[in-house]
Amino acid sequence: MARILWALFLLSACVEASITAAWKIPVEHFAPDYKTDKQVRKLEKPPGDSDFLQPGDELWDLSKALFYWMEEPLPEGGNPFAEPKKIKLDQPWYGERLVWNARAGMVVARGSWNDIFAAQKLIGFKDVPVTIRTRVELVTAGKETISTSLVSESGSEVSKEENGLQVDLGATDWGAPGLVDGLFHVSWPAGEKDSHWEVNTGITLKEGMRTKLARRGRGPNRCELFASATREYSNGVMVSAARLIEGRDGVSPWPVEPDGEPRKDRVEGGLLVWSVDCHFGLVRGLMGPIAQWPWMDAPEARREWVRGRVVDLRGFLPHSGTPDAMAVFDPGSMRVIIAGTPEDVDLGEMAIQSSLTTRIGRDLWIEANPEAGGWGLTCRSWEKASIAKESPAGNGPSFEIEPSIGDPGTMVELRYEFDVFSKGVPAGHLKSATSLELGKPQEIAGHSVGDKEEKVILTVSEN
């Protein structure tokens, strides 16, 4: 990671330098007919030096074949579920080259930073359908681990039963780097006839990280449930490895950054330039209908950052009035670009960035001490989660929670209802609410076992 950050620093230190990047995504997503498209030209040799392009590669020039599209706003009284209409923008791609390398299975682009982000928009990189692979494991003391793997398209539901482990899952690619939203309903045999344990929870999985969903029991009766997830495209390439950048030390992964992939660089005259991905909805919210937008030609002095027809935002964003200040929206790259003094950039950044921040539910691990049953669940703030034993004879022991993180983010309001155990035997039932501090065990009840007092302790921590 240090190498990647250093390479990006070297690139950003000189905003005049061209950037070369590549995306390993299925060509069917953006140019399914590239071999017969008259706007696509097959190249006899690589158009320049690059580690992404080698002699003998099958190369196709896409620079004249792809177009920018902008969604029309929903008309008053329109159907919100209808497919949105799209407007084709009459604007070329201004970069140096945009090539499909058929051998390597990648798109290669070279140009300024804004050209690179515009190429990324042209190929619809962030809209490529994602397949999610989720692995669920049940680990029981003294027994062989049971596991199953599920494959689903992002946003869809999938069910699978394997070796007694039943999983119903709704998995969605967050769009934020390396995060998968998972809604889990998992059950497995409890031992007695027609009885089973059941877990219901929703969490945000970090890609490739094994996360504990639930726990119950202690010692030889202890069992734990785990889940992990990875994302890939239909060509088998992992999402985390699909974007690459070429620097002085060669090719490195270029991970997608959260919250609009902001960039900030210093240019001549002590001015700063800041840019960030932005969606049409935010721009329309600032400026009203598209027909009323104040279009202009991008300033020649800022051509390394933006070229062509752009939307002038200076009348809609706060600024200090610096004569050389610029604030525009480029519908090609779908980025807002602000140039000016540090004060100009800070004012514009505050106005835009707050609307782009990815708000992700915080996962919490809430557990009872082993002596009280060893219960544990991972869930999100403001959502319910439960683990329970179900049988024809009626409901068995259970643990149900509903946490809510308050300000300043270290205190959790928790509603709970669960069965308390003592030496592995049910000893009572608790139902109440309390305030817990993150990472700090808190006694919520106690009961006598012979001449000994046993405590019931709950602890909440971030997972």
Buried (B, 14 or more C-beta within 10 A) or exposed (E): EEEBEBBBEEBBEEBEEBBBBBBBBBBEBBBEEBEEBEEBBEBEEBBBEBEBBEEEBEBBBBBBBBBBEBBEBEEEEEEEEEEEEEEEBEBBBBBBBBBBBBEBBBBBBBBBBBBBBBBBBBBBBEEBEBBBBBBBBBBBEEEEEBBBEBEBBBEEEBEBEEEEBBBBBBBBBBBBBBBBBBBBBBBBEBEEEEBBBBBBBBBBBBBEEEBBBBBBBBEEBBBBBBBBBBBBBBBEBBBBEBBBBBBEEEBBEBBBEBBBBBBBBEBEEEBBBBBBBBEBEBBBEBBEEBEEBEEEEBBEBBEBBBBBBBBBBBEBBEBEEEEBBBBBBBBBBBBBBBBBBBBBBBBBBEBBBEBBEEEEBBBBBBBBBBBBBBBBBBBBBEBBBBBBBBEEEEEBBBBBBBBBBEEEEEBBBBBBBBBBBBEEEEBEEBEEEEEBEBEEBBEBBEBEEEEEEBEBBBBBBBB
